[in-house]
C-alpha cells in the first residue's frame, strides 16, 4: 500500500510539472503561410505539434513540441478499432493590439477532462496541458492570421494506443495537439443563413449515451445524414430526439431560438444540458452569459419539441433561429425542411439582429477591438476571469 501511495505521488508530481518538462524541437523546414482570404477550414496546419505519451506503467511522459509529422501507431491501437478517443476545438485570435489570445480555454480543458473520464482514458492536469498548448501557439504565433475574420484553430486530441484487440481500458494513450489557420466554417460565408433538414428518422444522441462528450464517434455517423440533407436541398441537419421530436442540435452546433412567447414577452431559448443530449459548447455558454448580462429578455434552457416550434412559426412568433459553435461562432438559420414541407424563418421581415449582435459582441471580445470596452464587456469579463489568456506581449 505504501509503495502504491508513493507511486501515485510520483504520477501526481509528473502531472503537475508537465509544462516545466516540455522539450521543443524546431522545424527546419518552415512552410509558407496561406493568404487569410483564401483559407478553407481544416486544410492548413502549422509547422509544429505537441505530443504527450502516457502508459499505465510509467504515467505521463515528457511533453514534446516537434515538427508537424505523421503519427506512428500500432495497427491494433484501440483508438482505431473501438473509437477510444476524443478531441477539442478552440481558437487563438490576433487582436487589434497585435496580442494573441485564447478564448475561455479552461472551459475546453474541463470538457476534455470530462470526455476523458467517459472514454476510460487517463486523467491529466488541465492547467498543465493548457500551458503546453500555449507554448505551442507561442512558437507558431506567426500562423495566427492578421485578420479579424480568421483565426488559429487548435485541435487537442486524446487517443488510446493500446496495442491489443481486446475491448478494455487502454494501458497506453497519447495526447497530441495540432493547430492551423482557418477562415469561415461554411462555404456560404461567415454569416449567410443556412437551411436545415429536420427528419426524426435520424438521431444524433440519446439519453444515457455520450452526446454530451466531444468524441469522434459522435461525428463520423452524422456524415451520411449530412449528405442526405444536401440531396434534399439543405445545408445542415436539425437533430431531433424521441417521440416528442425534441430539438437538440443543428449540425455540429448548439441551437438557439429567439421568439415572442404567447404572452408577448421576448425569450431566448436553447435546449438544456441535463439529459446528456447536448454538447456543452463554450460558445453556447458565452452567448448565455452575454444575454443574461444584458437583461433585456428572458433567457431559458428547456426542452422544445417540433410541434411547439411549428406552432410558433405558423403564428409568426419566431424571430430568429441560429446555431453557435467554436468553428462558425454564430450561424443564422433561414429555413427548415420537415416532412416534405419547408418552413421559412422570417429573416427578411425580422433580419438577424440578435445573431449579428452576438457575433459582433463575441468577436469584439475575442479580437479585442477598440469598441470592446463597454459596460457589458467589463461585467462579463469580471464574471468570467478565464475569458481570455494573453500569450504574447504583442510583436
DRENDO-1510 file (C-alpha; in Angstrom, 1 decimal, always signed):
<recs>
REC; n; res; u; v; w
REC; 1; UNK; +0.0; +0.0; +0.0 .
REC; 2; UNK; +2.8; +2.4; +0.9 .
REC; 3; UNK; +4.5; +1.7; -2.5 .
REC; 4; UNK; +1.2; +2.4; -4.3 .
REC; 5; UNK; +0.9; +5.7; -2.5 .
REC; 6; UNK; +4.4; +6.6; -3.3 .
REC; 7; UNK; +3.8; +5.7; -7.0 .
REC; 8; UNK; +0.6; +7.8; -7.0 .
REC; 9; UNK; +2.5; +10.7; -5.6 .
REC; 10; UNK; +5.1; +10.3; -8.3 .
REC; 11; UNK; +2.5; +10.4; -11.0 .
REC; 12; UNK; +0.9; +13.5; -9.5 .
REC; 13; UNK; +4.3; +15.2; -9.5 .
REC; 14; UNK; +4.8; +14.3; -13.1 .
REC; 15; UNK; +1.3; +15.7; -14.0 .
REC; 16; UNK; +2.0; +19.0; -12.1 .
REC; 17; UNK; +5.3; +19.5; -13.9 .
REC; 18; UNK; +4.4; +18.6; -17.5 .
REC; 19; UNK; +4.8; +22.2; -18.8 .
REC; 20; UNK; +8.1; +22.6; -17.0 .
REC; 21; UNK; +9.5; +19.4; -18.6 .
REC; 22; UNK; +8.4; +20.5; -22.1 .
REC; 23; UNK; +11.0; +20.0; -24.8 .
REC; 24; UNK; +11.0; +21.8; -28.1 .
REC; 25; UNK; +12.4; +20.7; -31.4 .
REC; 26; UNK; +12.0; +23.5; -34.0 .
REC; 27; UNK; +11.2; +22.7; -37.6 .
REC; 28; UNK; +14.0; +23.1; -40.1 .
REC; 29; UNK; +11.5; +23.5; -43.0 .
REC; 30; UNK; +9.0; +26.2; -42.1 .
REC; 31; UNK; +6.0; +26.2; -44.5 .
REC; 32; UNK; +4.7; +29.3; -46.3 .
REC; 33; UNK; +1.6; +30.8; -44.6 .
REC; 34; UNK; -1.6; +30.8; -46.7 .
REC; 35; UNK; -3.5; +34.0; -47.6 .
REC; 36; UNK; -6.1; +34.6; -44.9 .
REC; 37; UNK; -8.7; +35.5; -47.5 .
REC; 38; UNK; -8.4; +32.1; -49.2 .
REC; 39; UNK; -8.5; +29.8; -46.1 .
REC; 40; UNK; -10.5; +26.6; -46.1 .
REC; 41; UNK; -11.5; +25.2; -42.7 .
REC; 42; UNK; -9.2; +22.4; -41.5 .
REC; 43; UNK; -7.0; +22.2; -44.6 .
REC; 44; UNK; -3.9; +24.1; -43.4 .
REC; 45; UNK; -1.6; +23.2; -40.5 .
REC; 46; UNK; +1.3; +25.0; -38.8 .
REC; 47; UNK; +4.9; +23.9; -38.5 .
REC; 48; UNK; +4.8; +22.2; -35.1 .
REC; 49; UNK; +2.7; +19.9; -33.0 .
REC; 50; UNK; +2.5; +18.9; -29.3 .
REC; 51; UNK; +2.8; +15.2; -28.3 .
REC; 52; UNK; +2.5; +13.7; -24.8 .
REC; 53; UNK; +2.5; +9.9; -24.3 .
REC; 54; UNK; +1.1; +8.0; -21.3 .
REC; 55; UNK; +1.4; +4.4; -20.1 .
REC; 56; UNK; -0.1; +2.7; -17.1 .
REC; 57; UNK; +3.4; +1.6; -16.0 .
REC; 58; UNK; +5.2; +5.0; -16.3 .
REC; 59; UNK; +2.5; +7.6; -16.2 .
REC; 60; UNK; +2.8; +10.7; -18.3 .
REC; 61; UNK; +6.0; +11.0; -20.4 .
REC; 62; UNK; +7.8; +14.3; -21.0 .
REC; 63; UNK; +5.7; +16.5; -23.4 .
REC; 64; UNK; +7.3; +17.3; -26.8 .
REC; 65; UNK; +6.8; +20.1; -29.3 .
REC; 66; UNK; +8.2; +18.9; -32.5 .
REC; 67; UNK; +7.9; +19.4; -36.3 .
REC; 68; UNK; +4.5; +18.6; -37.7 .
REC; 69; UNK; +4.6; +15.0; -38.8 .
REC; 70; UNK; +2.6; +11.8; -39.3 .
REC; 71; UNK; +1.9; +9.6; -36.2 .
REC; 72; UNK; +3.3; +6.1; -35.9 .
REC; 73; UNK; +0.6; +3.8; -34.4 .
REC; 74; UNK; +0.4; +0.0; -33.8 .
REC; 75; UNK; -2.3; -1.4; -36.2 .
REC; 76; UNK; -4.2; -2.8; -33.2 .
REC; 77; UNK; -4.3; +0.6; -31.4 .
REC; 78; UNK; -7.6; +0.8; -29.5 .
REC; 79; UNK; -8.5; +4.3; -31.0 .
REC; 80; UNK; -8.5; +2.7; -34.5 .
REC; 81; UNK; -10.8; -0.2; -33.6 .
REC; 82; UNK; -13.1; +0.9; -30.8 .
REC; 83; UNK; -13.1; +4.7; -31.1 .
REC; 84; UNK; -11.4; +5.2; -27.7 .
REC; 85; UNK; -10.6; +8.8; -28.5 .
REC; 86; UNK; -11.8; +12.4; -28.0 .
REC; 87; UNK; -10.9; +15.8; -29.2 .
REC; 88; UNK; -11.4; +19.5; -28.5 .
REC; 89; UNK; -11.8; +22.6; -30.6 .
REC; 90; UNK; -10.6; +26.0; -29.6 .
REC; 91; UNK; -9.1; +29.1; -31.2 .
REC; 92; UNK; -6.4; +31.7; -30.8 .
REC; 93; UNK; -7.1; +35.2; -32.1 .
REC; 94; UNK; -4.8; +38.0; -33.0 .
REC; 95; UNK; -6.2; +41.2; -31.5 .
REC; 96; UNK; -6.3; +44.7; -32.9 .
REC; 97; UNK; -3.5; +45.4; -30.5 .
REC; 98; UNK; -1.5; +42.5; -32.1 .
REC; 99; UNK; -1.7; +40.4; -28.9 .
REC; 100; UNK; -2.6; +36.8; -29.3 .
REC; 101; UNK; -5.3; +35.4; -27.0 .
REC; 102; UNK; -7.2; +32.2; -26.3 .
REC; 103; UNK; -10.9; +32.4; -25.7 .
REC; 104; UNK; -12.0; +30.8; -22.4 .
REC; 105; UNK; -9.6; +27.9; -22.8 .
REC; 106; UNK; -10.1; +26.4; -19.4 .
REC; 107; UNK; -13.7; +25.6; -20.4 .
REC; 108; UNK; -12.2; +23.4; -23.2 .
REC; 109; UNK; -9.8; +21.8; -20.8 .
REC; 110; UNK; -12.6; +21.0; -18.3 .
REC; 111; UNK; -14.8; +19.5; -21.1 .
REC; 112; UNK; -11.8; +17.5; -22.4 .
REC; 113; UNK; -11.2; +16.1; -18.9 .
REC; 114; UNK; -14.9; +15.0; -18.6 .
REC; 115; UNK; -14.7; +13.4; -22.0 .
REC; 116; UNK; -11.5; +11.5; -21.0 .
REC; 117; UNK; -13.2; +10.1; -17.9 .
REC; 118; UNK; -16.2; +8.9; -20.0 .
REC; 119; UNK; -13.8; +7.4; -22.6 .
REC; 120; UNK; -11.8; +5.5; -19.9 .
REC; 121; UNK; -8.7; +7.5; -20.9 .
REC; 122; UNK; -6.3; +8.6; -18.1 .
REC; 123; UNK; -6.7; +11.7; -16.1 .
REC; 124; UNK; -4.4; +14.8; -16.8 .
REC; 125; UNK; -3.7; +18.1; -15.2 .
REC; 126; UNK; -5.9; +20.6; -17.1 .
REC; 127; UNK; -3.8; +23.7; -16.2 .
REC; 128; UNK; -0.5; +21.9; -17.2 .
REC; 129; UNK; -1.9; +20.8; -20.6 .
REC; 130; UNK; -3.1; +24.3; -21.2 .
REC; 131; UNK; +0.3; +25.7; -20.5 .
REC; 132; UNK; +1.8; +23.3; -23.0 .
REC; 133; UNK; -0.8; +24.3; -25.6 .
REC; 134; UNK; +0.1; +28.0; -25.0 .
REC; 135; UNK; +3.7; +27.2; -25.7 .
REC; 136; UNK; +2.8; +25.6; -29.0 .
REC; 137; UNK; +0.7; +28.6; -30.0 .
REC; 138; UNK; +3.5; +30.9; -28.9 .
REC; 139; UNK; +6.0; +29.0; -31.1 .
REC; 140; UNK; +3.7; +29.1; -34.1 .
REC; 141; UNK; +2.3; +32.6; -33.5 .
REC; 142; UNK; +3.2; +33.7; -37.0 .
REC; 143; UNK; +0.5; +31.3; -38.1 .
REC; 144; UNK; -2.2; +33.3; -36.3 .
REC; 145; UNK; -3.8; +35.3; -39.2 .
REC; 146; UNK; -3.5; +39.1; -39.3 .
REC; 147; UNK; -7.3; +39.2; -39.9 .
REC; 148; UNK; -10.4; +39.7; -37.8 .
REC; 149; UNK; -12.3; +37.2; -40.0 .
REC; 150; UNK; -9.7; +34.4; -39.5 .
REC; 151; UNK; -8.1; +32.7; -36.5 .
REC; 152; UNK; -5.8; +29.8; -35.5 .
REC; 153; UNK; -7.8; +26.7; -34.8 .
REC; 154; UNK; -6.4; +24.4; -32.1 .
REC; 155; UNK; -7.3; +20.7; -32.1 .
REC; 156; UNK; -6.2; +18.8; -28.9 .
REC; 157; UNK; -6.8; +15.1; -29.4 .
REC; 158; UNK; -6.6; +12.2; -27.0 .
REC; 159; UNK; -6.4; +8.6; -28.2 .
REC; 160; UNK; -6.0; +5.2; -26.8 .
REC; 161; UNK; -2.9; +3.5; -28.2 .
REC; 162; UNK; -3.2; +0.1; -26.5 .
REC; 163; UNK; -1.7; -2.4; -29.0 .
REC; 164; UNK; -4.4; -5.1; -28.4 .
REC; 165; UNK; -7.7; -6.1; -29.9 .
REC; 166; UNK; -9.2; -6.7; -26.5 .
REC; 167; UNK; -12.1; -4.3; -25.6 .
REC; 168; UNK; -10.8; -2.8; -22.4 .
REC; 169; UNK; -9.4; +0.3; -20.8 .
REC; 170; UNK; -6.2; +1.2; -22.6 .
REC; 171; UNK; -2.9; +0.9; -20.8 .
REC; 172; UNK; -1.3; +3.3; -23.3 .
REC; 173; UNK; -2.5; +6.6; -24.6 .
REC; 174; UNK; -1.4; +9.8; -26.4 .
REC; 175; UNK; -2.4; +13.4; -26.3 .
REC; 176; UNK; -1.5; +15.4; -29.4 .
REC; 177; UNK; -2.3; +18.9; -30.4 .
REC; 178; UNK; -2.2; +20.3; -34.0 .
REC; 179; UNK; -3.1; +23.9; -35.0 .
REC; 180; UNK; -3.8; +25.7; -38.2 .
REC; 181; UNK; -5.3; +28.9; -39.6 .
REC; 182; UNK; -8.9; +28.9; -40.5 .
REC; 183; UNK; -11.5; +31.1; -42.1 .
REC; 184; UNK; -15.3; +30.7; -42.2 .
REC; 185; UNK; -16.5; +27.2; -41.4 .
REC; 186; UNK; -19.3; +27.2; -44.0 .
REC; 187; UNK; -18.7; +27.6; -47.7 .
REC; 188; UNK; -21.7; +30.1; -47.8 .
REC; 189; UNK; -19.6; +32.5; -45.8 .
REC; 190; UNK; -19.3; +33.6; -42.2 .
REC; 191; UNK; -22.9; +35.0; -41.8 .
REC; 192; UNK; -25.2; +33.7; -44.5 .
REC; 193; UNK; -28.4; +31.8; -43.4 .
REC; 194; UNK; -28.4; +28.0; -43.8 .
REC; 195; UNK; -31.3; +25.7; -44.5 .
REC; 196; UNK; -31.9; +22.7; -42.2 .
REC; 197; UNK; -33.3; +19.2; -42.7 .
REC; 198; UNK; -35.4; +18.0; -39.7 .
REC; 199; UNK; -36.1; +14.3; -40.1 .
REC; 200; UNK; -37.0; +12.2; -37.0 .
REC; 201; UNK; -35.6; +9.1; -38.7 .
REC; 202; UNK; -32.1; +10.3; -37.8 .
REC; 203; UNK; -30.8; +10.6; -34.2 .
REC; 204; UNK; -27.5; +12.1; -33.2 .
REC; 205; UNK; -27.6; +11.3; -29.4 .
REC; 206; UNK; -29.8; +9.6; -26.8 .
REC; 207; UNK; -30.3; +9.8; -23.1 .
REC; 208; UNK; -27.7; +7.7; -21.3 .
REC; 209; UNK; -25.3; +7.9; -24.3 .
REC; 210; UNK; -22.3; +10.1; -25.0 .
REC; 211; UNK; -23.8; +13.1; -26.8 .
REC; 212; UNK; -22.6; +15.5; -24.2 .
REC; 213; UNK; -18.9; +14.5; -24.8 .
REC; 214; UNK; -16.7; +15.5; -27.7 .
REC; 215; UNK; -15.8; +12.1; -29.1 .
REC; 216; UNK; -15.2; +11.3; -32.7 .
REC; 217; UNK; -17.8; +8.6; -32.6 .
REC; 218; UNK; -20.5; +11.3; -32.3 .
REC; 219; UNK; -19.4; +12.9; -35.6 .
REC; 220; UNK; -18.5; +10.2; -38.1 .
REC; 221; UNK; -22.0; +8.7; -38.2 .
REC; 222; UNK; -23.5; +12.2; -39.0 .
REC; 223; UNK; -21.8; +12.5; -42.3 .
REC; 224; UNK; -24.2; +10.2; -44.2 .
REC; 225; UNK; -27.1; +12.2; -42.7 .
REC; 226; UNK; -25.5; +15.4; -43.8 .
REC; 227; UNK; -25.2; +14.0; -47.3 .
REC; 228; UNK; -28.9; +13.2; -47.2 .
REC; 229; UNK; -29.6; +16.8; -46.2 .
REC; 230; UNK; -27.7; +18.1; -49.2 .
REC; 231; UNK; -29.6; +15.7; -51.5 .
REC; 232; UNK; -32.8; +17.3; -50.2 .
REC; 233; UNK; -31.5; +20.8; -50.9 .
REC; 234; UNK; -30.5; +21.6; -47.3 .
REC; 235; UNK; -27.1; +22.6; -45.9 .
REC; 236; UNK; -27.3; +21.2; -42.3 .
REC; 237; UNK; -29.3; +18.8; -40.1 .
REC; 238; UNK; -31.6; +19.8; -37.3 .
REC; 239; UNK; -31.3; +16.8; -34.9 .
REC; 240; UNK; -34.5; +15.5; -33.3 .
REC; 241; UNK; -34.9; +13.0; -30.4 .
REC; 242; UNK; -37.7; +10.8; -29.1 .
REC; 243; UNK; -41.5; +10.6; -29.6 .
REC; 244; UNK; -41.9; +14.3; -28.9 .
REC; 245; UNK; -39.2; +15.1; -31.5 .
REC; 246; UNK; -37.2; +17.2; -29.1 .
REC; 247; UNK; -35.0; +19.7; -30.9 .
REC; 248; UNK; -31.4; +19.1; -29.8 .
REC; 249; UNK; -28.6; +20.5; -32.0 .
REC; 250; UNK; -28.1; +21.8; -35.5 .
REC; 251; UNK; -25.2; +20.1; -37.5 .
REC; 252; UNK; -22.3; +20.4; -35.1 .
REC; 253; UNK; -23.6; +23.5; -33.4 .
REC; 254; UNK; -25.8; +24.3; -30.4 .
REC; 255; UNK; -29.2; +25.7; -31.3 .
REC; 256; UNK; -30.8; +29.0; -30.2 .
REC; 257; UNK; -34.3; +30.3; -30.8 .
REC; 258; UNK; -35.3; +33.9; -30.3 .
REC; 259; UNK; -39.1; +34.3; -30.2 .
REC; 260; UNK; -42.0; +36.0; -28.7 .
REC; 261; UNK; -43.9; +34.0; -26.0 .
REC; 262; UNK; -47.7; +33.8; -26.2 .
REC; 263; UNK; -47.9; +36.5; -23.5 .
REC; 264; UNK; -45.8; +38.9; -25.7 .
REC; 265; UNK; -42.6; +38.5; -23.8 .
REC; 266; UNK; -39.4; +38.0; -25.8 .
REC; 267; UNK; -37.3; +35.0; -24.9 .
REC; 268; UNK; -34.0; +33.4; -26.0 .
REC; 269; UNK; -34.4; +29.6; -25.8 .
REC; 270; UNK; -31.8; +26.8; -26.0 .
REC; 271; UNK; -32.1; +23.1; -25.2 .
REC; 272; UNK; -30.8; +22.1; -21.7 .
REC; 273; UNK; -27.8; +20.1; -20.8 .
REC; 274; UNK; -29.3; +17.9; -18.1 .
REC; 275; UNK; -30.4; +15.0; -20.3 .
REC; 276; UNK; -26.9; +14.5; -21.9 .
REC; 277; UNK; -28.2; +15.1; -25.4 .
REC; 278; UNK; -26.4; +18.4; -25.9 .
REC; 279; UNK; -22.7; +19.1; -26.1 .
REC; 280; UNK; -21.9; +21.9; -23.5 .
REC; 281; UNK; -20.4; +24.3; -26.0 .
REC; 282; UNK; -18.1; +27.1; -25.0 .
REC; 283; UNK; -19.8; +29.5; -27.5 .
REC; 284; UNK; -23.2; +28.4; -26.2 .
REC; 285; UNK; -22.2; +29.3; -22.6 .
REC; 286; UNK; -20.7; +32.6; -23.8 .
REC; 287; UNK; -23.9; +33.6; -25.5 .
REC; 288; UNK; -26.0; +32.7; -22.5 .
REC; 289; UNK; -23.6; +34.7; -20.3 .
REC; 290; UNK; -23.8; +37.7; -22.6 .
REC; 291; UNK; -27.6; +37.6; -22.9 .
REC; 292; UNK; -28.1; +37.3; -19.2 .
REC; 293; UNK; -25.7; +40.3; -18.6 .
REC; 294; UNK; -27.8; +42.4; -20.9 .
REC; 295; UNK; -31.0; +41.7; -19.0 .
REC; 296; UNK; -33.2; +42.7; -22.0 .
REC; 297; UNK; -35.2; +39.5; -22.5 .
REC; 298; UNK; -35.8; +36.1; -20.8 .
REC; 299; UNK; -33.1; +33.5; -21.2 .
REC; 300; UNK; -34.3; +29.9; -20.9 .
REC; 301; UNK; -32.8; +26.5; -21.1 .
REC; 302; UNK; -35.6; +23.9; -21.6 .
REC; 303; UNK; -36.7; +21.2; -24.0 .
REC; 304; UNK; -38.6; +22.1; -27.1 .
REC; 305; UNK; -40.4; +19.8; -29.5 .
REC; 306; UNK; -41.1; +20.2; -33.2 .
REC; 307; UNK; -44.9; +20.6; -32.5 .
REC; 308; UNK; -44.3; +23.7; -30.4 .
REC; 309; UNK; -41.7; +25.0; -32.8 .
REC; 310; UNK; -44.0; +24.7; -35.8 .
REC; 311; UNK; -46.9; +26.3; -33.9 .
REC; 312; UNK; -44.7; +29.3; -33.1 .
REC; 313; UNK; -43.6; +29.5; -36.8 .
REC; 314; UNK; -47.2; +29.4; -38.0 .
REC; 315; UNK; -48.3; +32.1; -35.6 .
REC; 316; UNK; -45.4; +34.3; -36.5 .
REC; 317; UNK; -43.8; +34.3; -33.1 .
REC; 318; UNK; -40.4; +33.1; -34.2 .
REC; 319; UNK; -38.0; +36.0; -34.7 .
REC; 320; UNK; -34.6; +34.3; -35.3 .
REC; 321; UNK; -33.1; +30.8; -35.2 .
REC; 322; UNK; -29.3; +30.4; -35.2 .
REC; 323; UNK; -26.6; +27.9; -34.3 .
REC; 324; UNK; -23.4; +28.6; -32.3 .
REC; 325; UNK; -20.1; +26.9; -32.0 .
REC; 326; UNK; -16.3; +27.4; -32.0 .
REC; 327; UNK; -15.9; +26.8; -35.7 .
REC; 328; UNK; -18.6; +29.0; -37.0 .
REC; 329; UNK; -19.2; +31.4; -34.0 .
REC; 330; UNK; -22.8; +32.2; -34.9 .
REC; 331; UNK; -24.7; +31.0; -37.9 .
REC; 332; UNK; -28.3; +32.1; -38.7 .
REC; 333; UNK; -30.9; +29.7; -40.0 .
REC; 334; UNK; -33.1; +30.6; -42.9 .
REC; 335; UNK; -35.5; +27.6; -43.3 .
REC; 336; UNK; -36.5; +24.2; -42.0 .
REC; 337; UNK; -37.5; +21.2; -44.2 .
REC; 338; UNK; -39.7; +18.9; -42.2 .
REC; 339; UNK; -41.8; +16.0; -43.6 .
REC; 340; UNK; -41.6; +17.4; -47.1 .
REC; 341; UNK; -42.7; +21.0; -46.1 .
REC; 342; UNK; -40.4; +24.0; -46.0 .
REC; 343; UNK; -40.9; +26.4; -43.1 .
REC; 344; UNK; -39.3; +29.8; -43.5 .
REC; 345; UNK; -37.6; +31.6; -40.7 .
REC; 346; UNK; -38.8; +35.3; -41.2 .
REC; 347; UNK; -35.3; +36.7; -41.7 .
REC; 348; UNK; -36.5; +39.1; -44.5 .
REC; 349; UNK; -39.0; +40.6; -42.0 .
REC; 350; UNK; -37.1; +40.5; -38.8 .
REC; 351; UNK; -33.5; +40.4; -40.0 .
REC; 352; UNK; -30.8; +38.6; -38.0 .
REC; 353; UNK; -30.3; +41.4; -35.5 .
REC; 354; UNK; -29.7; +39.3; -32.4 .
REC; 355; UNK; -27.5; +36.8; -34.1 .
REC; 356; UNK; -25.5; +39.7; -35.6 .
REC; 357; UNK; -25.3; +41.4; -32.2 .
REC; 358; UNK; -24.0; +38.2; -30.6 .
REC; 359; UNK; -21.5; +37.7; -33.4 .
REC; 360; UNK; -20.2; +41.2; -33.1 .
REC; 361; UNK; -20.0; +41.2; -29.3 .
REC; 362; UNK; -18.3; +37.9; -29.2 .
REC; 363; UNK; -15.8; +38.7; -31.9 .
REC; 364; UNK; -15.1; +42.1; -30.3 .
REC; 365; UNK; -14.1; +40.3; -27.1 .
REC; 366; UNK; -12.1; +37.7; -29.0 .
REC; 367; UNK; -10.0; +40.1; -31.1 .
REC; 368; UNK; -10.1; +42.9; -28.5 .
REC; 369; UNK; -11.2; +45.7; -30.9 .
REC; 370; UNK; -11.4; +49.3; -29.7 .
REC; 371; UNK; -15.2; +49.0; -29.4 .
REC; 372; UNK; -14.8; +46.2; -26.9 .
REC; 373; UNK; -14.7; +48.3; -23.8 .
REC; 374; UNK; -18.3; +48.6; -22.9 .
REC; 375; UNK; -20.1; +48.1; -19.6 .
REC; 376; UNK; -21.5; +44.7; -20.8 .
REC; 377; UNK; -18.0; +43.5; -21.7 .
REC; 378; UNK; -16.5; +44.7; -18.5 .
REC; 379; UNK; -19.2; +43.0; -16.5 .
REC; 380; UNK; -18.8; +39.7; -18.4 .
REC; 381; UNK; -15.1; +39.8; -18.0 .
REC; 382; UNK; -15.3; +40.2; -14.3 .
REC; 383; UNK; -17.7; +37.3; -14.0 .
REC; 384; UNK; -15.5; +35.2; -16.3 .
REC; 385; UNK; -12.0; +35.6; -15.2 .
REC; 386; UNK; -10.8; +32.9; -17.7 .
REC; 387; UNK; -12.4; +34.7; -20.7 .
REC; 388; UNK; -9.0; +35.2; -22.3 .
REC; 389; UNK; -5.4; +34.3; -21.8 .
REC; 390; UNK; -2.7; +36.6; -23.2 .
REC; 391; UNK; +0.0; +34.6; -24.9 .
REC; 392; UNK; +2.3; +37.4; -26.1 .
REC; 393; UNK; +3.1; +41.0; -25.4 .
REC; 394; UNK; +2.5; +41.9; -29.0 .
REC; 395; UNK; +5.2; +41.6; -31.6 .
</recs>
